């Protein structure tokens, strides 16, 4: 089981003073390496934007089928279908309808090997007026980092706004690592936090596992329970 190298209390001490962020009202495209990343890293933001009537599209880069590497091919395929349904249910709770999910079905844990293909697939989905959200390029998972790099290339090419979100950084990184980033805190109310919490609960395959350790034990969920999310503004 992964243990965070910096406690949540230490993170809160570092993050609480961050300036509040008031994002522009423009169409949003969220790039999710795996089902649940969009909820963990930006679920409150997504729900807030949808409550304002802002268009939100989610690009599901992989189906998260290799989350548990000690499974057989049949179990992997079952997990693929399970996680697709979990993601659709979670996004529905956040206000994003199924028709706004674009599934690329690249290989889970193999995105970096298909980075050029990812760039090619993202290009038709991003316009100059799109606000692109992607995992930070240093987010301690090869799939997250590849998605961040691809997003940066596409956003720069079309002149789109780019913002990074985080997840594994809260567990494998330190506040000092982020010191040169333009960090902002996006605060939300109890209703939005409730929507995010209920959306996260839709990802039950990651929250519990009878045959071994789950991907997201309770010890890793503290950052997802904050009343704010942290973004790096580009």
PAVO-511018 format. One record per atom (N, C-alpha, C): residue in three letters; atom name; x, y, z. Coordinates in steps of 0.02 Angstrom, whole numbers, plus 50000, padded with zeros to 5 digits. Atoms other than C-alpha are relative to their C-alpha. Example, Ala and Ser with C-alpha at 12.3 -4.5 7.8 and 13.67 -1.06 7.14 Angstrom:
<rs>
residuo:atomo:c1:c2:c3
ALA:N:50045:49941:50000
ALA:CA:50615:49775:50390
ALA:C:50045:50060:50000
SER:N:49958:49941:49997
SER:CA:50684:49947:50357
SER:C:49961:50055:50037
</rs>
This chain:
<rs>
residuo:atomo:c1:c2:c3
UNK:N:50042:49941:50000
UNK:CA:50000:50000:50000
UNK:C:50044:50062:50000
UNK:N:49961:49938:50005
UNK:CA:50064:50174:49954
UNK:C:49988:50043:50061
UNK:N:50004:49953:49945
UNK:CA:50102:50289:50099
UNK:C:50024:50069:49975
UNK:N:49982:49933:50021
UNK:CA:50105:50476:50067
UNK:C:50063:50023:50038
UNK:N:49938:49979:49967
UNK:CA:50275:50554:50102
UNK:C:49992:50067:50036
UNK:N:50017:49938:49965
UNK:CA:50196:50719:50157
UNK:C:49929:49993:50026
UNK:N:50066:50008:49970
UNK:CA:50048:50719:50275
UNK:C:49950:50050:49971
UNK:N:50051:49954:50023
UNK:CA:49883:50799:50229
UNK:C:50003:50066:50040
UNK:N:49994:49939:49960
UNK:CA:49907:50922:50373
UNK:C:50055:50046:49973
UNK:N:49945:49960:50029
UNK:CA:50073:50978:50296
UNK:C:49979:50031:49934
UNK:N:50023:49974:50064
UNK:CA:49993:50996:50125
UNK:C:49952:50059:50012
UNK:N:50048:49947:49987
UNK:CA:49851:51100:50197
UNK:C:50035:50064:50023
UNK:N:49962:49942:49977
UNK:CA:49976:51214:50283
UNK:C:50031:50037:49940
UNK:N:49967:49970:50058
UNK:CA:50063:51242:50115
UNK:C:49949:50028:49950
UNK:N:50048:49982:50052
UNK:CA:49906:51257:50008
UNK:C:49948:50051:50021
UNK:N:50053:49955:49977
UNK:CA:49785:51356:50116
UNK:C:50013:50073:49982
UNK:N:49989:49929:50017
UNK:CA:49871:51524:50082
UNK:C:49996:50015:49925
UNK:N:49999:49987:50072
UNK:CA:49857:51502:49892
UNK:C:49945:50050:49980
UNK:N:50052:49955:50025
UNK:CA:49764:51639:49797
UNK:C:49941:49962:49973
UNK:N:50060:50031:50027
UNK:CA:49585:51597:49753
UNK:C:49998:50009:49925
UNK:N:50004:49998:50073
UNK:CA:49552:51559:49571
UNK:C:49928:50006:49978
UNK:N:50066:49991:50030
UNK:CA:49402:51619:49472
UNK:C:50008:49988:49925
UNK:N:49985:50018:50069
UNK:CA:49414:51528:49305
UNK:C:49954:50036:49950
UNK:N:50041:49969:50051
UNK:CA:49352:51605:49144
UNK:C:49942:49954:49980
UNK:N:50057:50040:50021
UNK:CA:49182:51549:49081
UNK:C:50008:49984:49926
UNK:N:49990:50022:50069
UNK:CA:49227:51452:48925
UNK:C:49997:49924:49999
UNK:N:50006:50073:50004
UNK:CA:49205:51273:48861
UNK:C:50062:49966:50027
UNK:N:49947:50036:49965
UNK:CA:49309:51148:48959
UNK:C:50008:49931:49970
UNK:N:49984:50069:50020
UNK:CA:49396:50989:48901
UNK:C:50048:49971:50051
UNK:N:49960:50031:49948
UNK:CA:49462:50877:49039
UNK:C:50029:49934:49974
UNK:N:49967:50060:50023
UNK:CA:49590:50744:48993
UNK:C:50013:49955:50061
UNK:N:49995:50047:49944
UNK:CA:49578:50592:49108
UNK:C:50040:49938:49979
UNK:N:49961:50059:50019
UNK:CA:49716:50461:49094
UNK:C:49963:49935:50016
UNK:N:50037:50059:49979
UNK:CA:49608:50335:49188
UNK:C:49932:50022:50027
UNK:N:50064:49984:49967
UNK:CA:49427:50329:49244
UNK:C:50013:50013:50074
UNK:N:49997:49974:49931
UNK:CA:49420:50422:49411
UNK:C:50048:50059:50007
UNK:N:49953:49944:49994
UNK:CA:49563:50545:49378
UNK:C:49965:50067:49995
UNK:N:50037:49937:50008
UNK:CA:49442:50679:49321
UNK:C:49962:50018:50065
UNK:N:50037:49988:49938
UNK:CA:49342:50657:49482
UNK:C:50048:50017:50057
UNK:N:49952:49989:49946
UNK:CA:49492:50648:49599
UNK:C:50032:50069:49996
UNK:N:49962:49938:50008
UNK:CA:49583:50797:49527
UNK:C:49961:50062:49985
UNK:N:50037:49941:50022
UNK:CA:49447:50910:49459
UNK:C:49925:49991:50005
UNK:N:50072:50013:49995
UNK:CA:49277:50841:49510
UNK:C:49960:50060:50025
UNK:N:50034:49940:49975
UNK:CA:49230:50997:49608
UNK:C:49995:50054:49946
UNK:N:49999:49951:50055
UNK:CA:49280:51109:49463
UNK:C:49948:49980:49947
UNK:N:50047:50023:50052
UNK:CA:49181:51003:49339
UNK:C:49928:50013:50022
UNK:N:50068:49991:49976
UNK:CA:49024:51005:49446
UNK:C:49982:50074:50004
UNK:N:50013:49928:49995
UNK:CA:49041:51193:49475
UNK:C:49987:50029:49931
UNK:N:50010:49973:50067
UNK:CA:49057:51230:49290
UNK:C:49935:49977:49970
UNK:N:50064:50025:50026
UNK:CA:48910:51119:49245
UNK:C:49941:50035:50033
UNK:N:50053:49964:49965
UNK:CA:48805:51206:49378
UNK:C:49989:50070:49970
UNK:N:50005:49935:50033
UNK:CA:48841:51368:49284
UNK:C:49978:49994:49927
UNK:N:50021:50011:50069
UNK:CA:48788:51289:49119
UNK:C:50058:50000:49950
UNK:N:49941:50001:50044
UNK:CA:48966:51284:49050
UNK:C:50010:49930:49972
UNK:N:49990:50064:50033
UNK:CA:49002:51146:48925
UNK:C:50064:49967:50024
UNK:N:49941:50038:49978
UNK:CA:49120:51011:48991
UNK:C:50002:49935:49961
UNK:N:49986:50062:50035
UNK:CA:49192:50871:48886
UNK:C:50056:49963:50036
UNK:N:49948:50040:49968
UNK:CA:49295:50729:48959
UNK:C:50029:49951:49950
UNK:N:49965:50048:50043
UNK:CA:49424:50633:48858
UNK:C:50026:49944:50045
UNK:N:49978:50059:49962
UNK:CA:49443:50459:48934
UNK:C:50055:49966:49960
UNK:N:49944:50023:50041
UNK:CA:49616:50413:48873
UNK:C:50007:49924:50003
UNK:N:50000:50073:49994
UNK:CA:49618:50234:48941
UNK:C:49937:49979:50037
UNK:N:50057:50027:49963
UNK:CA:49486:50122:49016
UNK:C:50020:49974:50069
UNK:N:49978:50020:49934
UNK:CA:49592:50085:49170
UNK:C:50000:49925:50011
UNK:N:50007:50073:49995
UNK:CA:49591:49900:49132
UNK:C:50058:49965:50035
UNK:N:49942:50031:49968
UNK:CA:49764:49867:49203
UNK:C:50014:50026:50070
UNK:N:49991:49974:49932
UNK:CA:49735:49943:49374
UNK:C:50028:49947:50047
UNK:N:49976:50056:49959
UNK:CA:49764:49772:49453
UNK:C:50037:49953:49955
UNK:N:49959:50037:50048
UNK:CA:49908:49691:49362
UNK:C:50003:49925:50013
UNK:N:49997:50071:49984
UNK:CA:49889:49523:49448
UNK:C:49936:49962:49980
UNK:N:50062:50031:50022
UNK:CA:49729:49479:49354
UNK:C:50008:49968:49932
UNK:N:49998:50036:50064
UNK:CA:49694:49365:49206
UNK:C:49964:50040:49946
UNK:N:50029:49961:50055
UNK:CA:49637:49424:49033
UNK:C:49924:50009:50005
UNK:N:50073:49993:49994
UNK:CA:49453:49390:49068
UNK:C:49984:50052:50053
UNK:N:50011:49951:49947
UNK:CA:49461:49488:49230
UNK:C:50017:50071:49978
UNK:N:49980:49934:50026
UNK:CA:49550:49630:49141
UNK:C:49944:50029:49957
UNK:N:50054:49976:50043
UNK:CA:49410:49642:49013
UNK:C:49939:50018:50041
UNK:N:50055:49984:49955
UNK:CA:49279:49638:49150
UNK:C:50013:50067:50034
UNK:N:49983:49937:49967
UNK:CA:49371:49778:49240
UNK:C:49994:50059:49952
UNK:N:50007:49947:50050
UNK:CA:49377:49879:49079
UNK:C:49928:50024:49996
UNK:N:50071:49982:50007
UNK:CA:49189:49874:49060
UNK:C:49973:50030:50065
UNK:N:50022:49973:49936
UNK:CA:49162:49904:49245
UNK:C:50021:50072:50008
UNK:N:49975:49933:49989
UNK:CA:49270:50058:49248
UNK:C:49970:50051:49952
UNK:N:50036:49956:50046
UNK:CA:49188:50131:49094
UNK:C:49933:50020:50029
UNK:N:50065:49986:49970
UNK:CA:49020:50117:49181
UNK:C:50008:50044:50061
UNK:N:49988:49959:49941
UNK:CA:49090:50188:49342
UNK:C:50013:50072:49981
UNK:N:49984:49932:50021
UNK:CA:49160:50338:49251
UNK:C:49939:50036:49974
UNK:N:50061:49969:50026
UNK:CA:48997:50370:49159
UNK:C:49953:50020:50057
UNK:N:50044:49985:49943
UNK:CA:48899:50361:49322
UNK:C:50027:50059:50041
UNK:N:49970:49945:49962
UNK:CA:49022:50475:49411
UNK:C:49992:50067:49964
UNK:N:50007:49938:50038
UNK:CA:49019:50604:49273
UNK:C:49928:50023:49996
UNK:N:50071:49982:49998
UNK:CA:48831:50598:49268
UNK:C:49984:50037:50065
UNK:N:50011:49966:49935
UNK:CA:48832:50645:49453
UNK:C:50030:50070:50000
UNK:N:49968:49934:50005
UNK:CA:48948:50790:49410
UNK:C:49967:50045:49949
UNK:N:50037:49960:50048
UNK:CA:48830:50847:49273
UNK:C:50022:49992:49928
UNK:N:49974:50011:50068
UNK:CA:48922:50780:49120
UNK:C:49964:49940:49969
UNK:N:50037:50055:50031
UNK:CA:48811:50674:49005
UNK:C:50047:49953:49962
UNK:N:49959:50052:50033
UNK:CA:48875:50514:48922
UNK:C:50025:50022:49932
UNK:N:49980:49980:50068
UNK:CA:48880:50596:48750
UNK:C:50058:50049:50000
UNK:N:49944:49954:49995
UNK:CA:49012:50717:48814
UNK:C:50064:49965:50024
UNK:N:49940:50039:49983
UNK:CA:49135:50576:48853
UNK:C:50028:49971:49936
UNK:N:49965:50027:50058
UNK:CA:49260:50536:48715
UNK:C:50049:49946:50024
UNK:N:49959:50056:49977
UNK:CA:49340:50365:48741
UNK:C:50053:49983:49946
UNK:N:49945:50015:50046
UNK:CA:49511:50338:48660
UNK:C:50024:49928:50007
UNK:N:49983:50070:49988
UNK:CA:49542:50165:48737
UNK:C:50073:49983:49985
UNK:N:49929:50017:50003
UNK:CA:49731:50177:48735
UNK:C:50015:49953:50058
UNK:N:49984:50050:49950
UNK:CA:49818:50044:48839
UNK:C:50017:50031:50067
UNK:N:49985:49977:49933
UNK:CA:49815:50077:49025
UNK:C:50072:49982:50018
UNK:N:49929:50006:49981
UNK:CA:49995:50101:49089
UNK:C:50045:49998:49939
UNK:N:49959:49999:50061
UNK:CA:50055:50117:48908
UNK:C:49991:50063:49959
UNK:N:50014:49939:50037
UNK:CA:50006:50294:48861
UNK:C:50063:50033:49974
UNK:N:49939:49967:50021
UNK:CA:50184:50358:48853
UNK:C:50028:49970:49935
UNK:N:49978:50032:50062
UNK:CA:50218:50232:48714
UNK:C:49957:50021:49940
UNK:N:50046:49980:50053
UNK:CA:50072:50304:48615
UNK:C:49989:50076:50001
UNK:N:50008:49928:49990
UNK:CA:50103:50488:48648
UNK:C:49985:50037:49935
UNK:N:50013:49968:50064
UNK:CA:50108:50538:48465
UNK:C:49929:49986:49977
UNK:N:50069:50017:50018
UNK:CA:49944:50447:48435
UNK:C:49951:50040:50043
UNK:N:50043:49960:49956
UNK:CA:49868:50535:48585
UNK:C:49995:50072:49975
UNK:N:50001:49932:50027
UNK:CA:49918:50704:48515
UNK:C:49955:50004:49939
UNK:N:50041:50002:50061
UNK:CA:49839:50658:48349
UNK:C:49926:49995:50016
UNK:N:50071:50010:49982
UNK:CA:49677:50603:48434
UNK:C:49971:50061:50036
UNK:N:50023:49942:49964
UNK:CA:49667:50759:48542
UNK:C:49988:50061:49955
UNK:N:50001:49940:50042
UNK:CA:49693:50886:48404
UNK:C:49930:50019:49975
UNK:N:50067:49980:50024
UNK:CA:49515:50878:48331
UNK:C:49953:50023:50055
UNK:N:50044:49985:49943
UNK:CA:49441:50901:48505
UNK:C:50014:50067:50032
UNK:N:49978:49938:49967
UNK:CA:49532:51062:48551
UNK:C:49998:50058:49950
UNK:N:50002:49939:50040
UNK:CA:49493:51234:48480
UNK:C:50032:50056:50040
UNK:N:49966:49945:49966
UNK:CA:49569:51402:48522
UNK:C:49961:50025:50061
UNK:N:50041:49978:49944
UNK:CA:49423:51440:48638
UNK:C:49989:49948:50053
UNK:N:50008:50055:49952
UNK:CA:49439:51277:48734
UNK:C:50047:50010:50060
UNK:N:49958:50000:49940
UNK:CA:49503:51274:48913
UNK:C:50017:49928:50015
UNK:N:49977:50069:49992
UNK:CA:49605:51114:48924
UNK:C:50026:49988:50071
UNK:N:49976:50021:49934
UNK:CA:49631:51027:49091
UNK:C:50033:49932:49992
UNK:N:49964:50063:50005
UNK:CA:49760:50888:49104
UNK:C:50042:49989:50063
UNK:N:49956:50011:49943
UNK:CA:49866:50805:49237
UNK:C:50066:50037:49991
UNK:N:49934:49968:50002
UNK:CA:50026:50896:49281
UNK:C:50051:49952:49971
UNK:N:49949:50040:50033
UNK:CA:50176:50835:49182
UNK:C:50049:49968:50049
UNK:N:49957:50031:49950
UNK:CA:50263:50787:49345
UNK:C:49960:49961:50051
UNK:N:50047:50028:49952
UNK:CA:50117:50694:49425
UNK:C:50014:49928:50021
UNK:N:49977:50064:49971
UNK:CA:50215:50535:49467
UNK:C:49963:49938:49974
UNK:N:50027:50059:50033
UNK:CA:50126:50417:49348
UNK:C:50013:50010:49925
UNK:N:49983:49990:50070
UNK:CA:50187:50389:49169
UNK:C:49941:50019:49956
UNK:N:50059:49983:50040
UNK:CA:50010:50396:49098
UNK:C:49979:50073:50012
UNK:N:50018:49930:49984
UNK:CA:49973:50560:49188
UNK:C:50048:50047:49966
UNK:N:49949:49956:50028
UNK:CA:50136:50637:49132
UNK:C:49996:50004:49924
UNK:N:50007:50000:50073
UNK:CA:50111:50584:48951
UNK:C:49939:50041:49978
UNK:N:50060:49961:50016
UNK:CA:49936:50658:48950
UNK:C:50014:50075:50008
UNK:N:49982:49930:49990
UNK:CA:50005:50821:49020
UNK:C:50042:50027:49943
UNK:N:49956:49978:50055
UNK:CA:50140:50831:48887
UNK:C:49960:50007:49935
UNK:N:50040:49998:50061
UNK:CA:50017:50791:48747
UNK:C:49954:50060:50000
UNK:N:50046:49943:49994
UNK:CA:49894:50921:48811
UNK:C:50037:50066:49987
UNK:N:49961:49939:50010
UNK:CA:50031:51053:48815
UNK:C:50016:50012:49927
UNK:N:49984:49993:50071
UNK:CA:50080:51019:48635
UNK:C:49939:50022:49960
UNK:N:50061:49984:50037
UNK:CA:49901:51025:48571
UNK:C:49975:50070:50018
UNK:N:50024:49934:49979
UNK:CA:49853:51178:48673
UNK:C:50043:50056:49969
UNK:N:49957:49950:50030
UNK:CA:50004:51274:48612
UNK:C:49988:50006:49924
UNK:N:50009:50001:50073
UNK:CA:49972:51223:48432
UNK:C:49938:50040:49979
UNK:N:50063:49967:50019
UNK:CA:49793:51291:48430
UNK:C:49988:50064:50038
UNK:N:50009:49939:49961
UNK:CA:49815:51432:48556
UNK:C:49947:49993:50054
UNK:N:50049:50011:49948
UNK:CA:49704:51354:48690
UNK:C:50029:50012:50069
UNK:N:49980:49992:49930
UNK:CA:49711:51391:48876
UNK:C:50013:49931:50029
UNK:N:49983:50064:49969
UNK:CA:49794:51251:48977
UNK:C:50008:50008:50075
UNK:N:49994:50001:49927
UNK:CA:49778:51213:49162
UNK:C:50014:49928:50022
UNK:N:49983:50067:49975
UNK:CA:49854:51066:49257
UNK:C:49964:49986:50065
UNK:N:50025:50023:49935
UNK:CA:49773:50966:49396
UNK:C:50047:49946:50027
UNK:N:49954:50045:49965
UNK:CA:49854:50845:49520
UNK:C:49962:49942:50033
UNK:N:50023:50051:49953
UNK:CA:49827:50680:49608
UNK:C:50059:49966:50035
UNK:N:49946:50037:49968
UNK:CA:49981:50573:49638
UNK:C:50052:50046:50031
UNK:N:49954:49952:49970
UNK:CA:50082:50729:49677
UNK:C:49987:50008:50075
UNK:N:50017:49992:49929
UNK:CA:49989:50741:49843
UNK:C:50027:49942:50043
UNK:N:49977:50058:49962
UNK:CA:50057:50570:49891
UNK:C:50075:49986:49989
UNK:N:49931:50017:50016
UNK:CA:50227:50557:49807
UNK:C:50045:50061:49995
UNK:N:49961:49938:50006
UNK:CA:50281:50739:49798
UNK:C:50004:50038:50065
UNK:N:49992:49956:49943
UNK:CA:50322:50881:49916
UNK:C:49981:50071:49980
UNK:N:50015:49930:50017
UNK:CA:50270:51065:49926
UNK:C:50057:50035:49964
UNK:N:49942:49968:50032
UNK:CA:50447:51116:49876
UNK:C:50002:49985:49925
UNK:N:49999:50019:50071
UNK:CA:50423:51025:49710
UNK:C:49958:50047:49958
UNK:N:50048:49959:50036
UNK:CA:50283:51145:49662
UNK:C:50015:50074:50005
UNK:N:49987:49930:49982
UNK:CA:50367:51306:49714
UNK:C:50002:50047:49939
UNK:N:49995:49958:50060
UNK:CA:50393:51369:49535
UNK:C:49937:50000:49957
UNK:N:50062:50002:50038
UNK:CA:50216:51332:49477
UNK:C:49953:50056:50022
UNK:N:50049:49948:49984
UNK:CA:50079:51464:49469
UNK:C:49937:49966:50026
UNK:N:50054:50038:49971
UNK:CA:49962:51376:49589
UNK:C:49943:50046:50021
UNK:N:50059:49965:49979
UNK:CA:49784:51431:49623
UNK:C:49952:49951:50034
UNK:N:50049:50042:49965
UNK:CA:49648:51364:49739
UNK:C:49930:50016:49976
UNK:N:50069:49992:50023
UNK:CA:49473:51336:49671
UNK:C:49955:49974:50056
UNK:N:50042:50018:49943
UNK:CA:49351:51338:49817
UNK:C:49928:49986:49977
UNK:N:50070:50014:50016
UNK:CA:49175:51265:49814
UNK:C:49961:49988:50064
UNK:N:50044:50006:49942
UNK:CA:49026:51248:49929
UNK:C:49985:49927:50016
UNK:N:50015:50068:49977
UNK:CA:48956:51097:50021
UNK:C:49962:49960:49947
UNK:N:50039:50036:50051
UNK:CA:48837:51053:49879
UNK:C:50046:49971:49947
UNK:N:49953:50024:50050
UNK:CA:48979:51039:49755
UNK:C:50044:49945:50029
UNK:N:49959:50052:49967
UNK:CA:49086:50942:49879
UNK:C:49960:49935:50005
UNK:N:50042:50060:49996
UNK:CA:48940:50822:49903
UNK:C:49996:49965:49932
UNK:N:50003:50029:50067
UNK:CA:48926:50797:49715
UNK:C:50065:49964:49984
UNK:N:49935:50032:50012
UNK:CA:49112:50760:49705
UNK:C:50007:49936:50041
UNK:N:49995:50059:49956
UNK:CA:49104:50640:49852
UNK:C:49958:49942:49973
UNK:N:50043:50052:50027
UNK:CA:48958:50546:49777
UNK:C:50025:49974:49933
UNK:N:49970:50022:50063
UNK:CA:49043:50541:49607
UNK:C:50058:49953:50013
UNK:N:49944:50043:49983
UNK:CA:49198:50467:49686
UNK:C:49977:49932:50023
UNK:N:50027:50064:49976
UNK:CA:49094:50332:49769
UNK:C:49977:49955:49943
UNK:N:50019:50041:50058
UNK:CA:49041:50275:49595
UNK:C:50057:49956:49977
UNK:N:49941:50038:50021
UNK:CA:49219:50211:49568
UNK:C:50015:49944:50050
UNK:N:49994:50050:49947
UNK:CA:49192:50063:49682
UNK:C:50054:49949:49987
UNK:N:49948:50050:50015
UNK:CA:49315:49948:49591
UNK:C:50068:50023:50025
UNK:N:49936:49973:49975
UNK:CA:49455:50062:49650
UNK:C:50000:50011:50075
UNK:N:50007:49985:49929
UNK:CA:49390:50087:49826
UNK:C:50000:49939:50044
UNK:N:50000:50062:49962
UNK:CA:49375:49906:49879
UNK:C:50017:49941:49955
UNK:N:49980:50059:50038
UNK:CA:49444:49739:49826
UNK:C:50006:49941:50047
UNK:N:50002:50057:49955
UNK:CA:49410:49571:49906
UNK:C:50065:49960:50000
UNK:N:49942:50044:50008
UNK:CA:49567:49486:49839
UNK:C:50067:50034:50011
UNK:N:49936:49966:49989
UNK:CA:49699:49615:49886
UNK:C:49990:50073:50015
UNK:N:50004:49928:49985
UNK:CA:49740:49797:49916
UNK:C:49966:50037:49944
UNK:N:50034:49958:50049
UNK:CA:49629:49922:49829
UNK:C:50047:50056:49976
UNK:N:49959:49945:50027
UNK:CA:49701:50062:49721
UNK:C:49994:50063:50042
UNK:N:50014:49939:49963
UNK:CA:49621:50199:49824
UNK:C:49976:49984:50071
UNK:N:50020:50009:49930
UNK:CA:49622:50155:50009
UNK:C:49982:50068:50030
UNK:N:50023:49939:49968
UNK:CA:49546:50281:50126
UNK:C:50058:50049:50015
UNK:N:49942:49959:49983
UNK:CA:49721:50344:50170
UNK:C:50021:50046:49943
UNK:N:49981:49959:50058
UNK:CA:49741:50415:49993
UNK:C:49946:50049:49978
UNK:N:50057:49961:50023
UNK:CA:49574:50503:49982
UNK:C:49994:50069:50033
UNK:N:50005:49935:49966
UNK:CA:49606:50652:50097
UNK:C:50002:50059:49951
UNK:N:49999:49943:50046
UNK:CA:49655:50769:49953
UNK:C:49934:50008:49961
UNK:N:50063:49996:50037
UNK:CA:49492:50726:49862
UNK:C:49943:50024:50043
UNK:N:50052:49978:49953
UNK:CA:49394:50777:50017
UNK:C:50008:50073:50021
UNK:N:49991:49929:49985
UNK:CA:49461:50954:50025
UNK:C:49942:50041:49972
UNK:N:50052:49955:50024
UNK:CA:49340:51098:50002
UNK:C:50027:50046:49945
UNK:N:49970:49963:50056
UNK:CA:49452:51162:49863
UNK:C:50043:49952:49960
UNK:N:49954:50037:50043
UNK:CA:49554:51096:49719
UNK:C:50055:50047:49978
UNK:N:49941:49960:50019
UNK:CA:49726:51156:49667
UNK:C:50017:49988:49927
UNK:N:49983:50003:50071
UNK:CA:49771:51195:49488
UNK:C:50063:50041:49987
UNK:N:49942:49962:50023
UNK:CA:49929:51254:49401
UNK:C:49981:50035:49936
UNK:N:50021:49959:50056
UNK:CA:49890:51396:49283
UNK:C:50058:50010:49952
UNK:N:49947:49993:50050
UNK:CA:49990:51400:49122
UNK:C:49993:50067:49963
</rs>
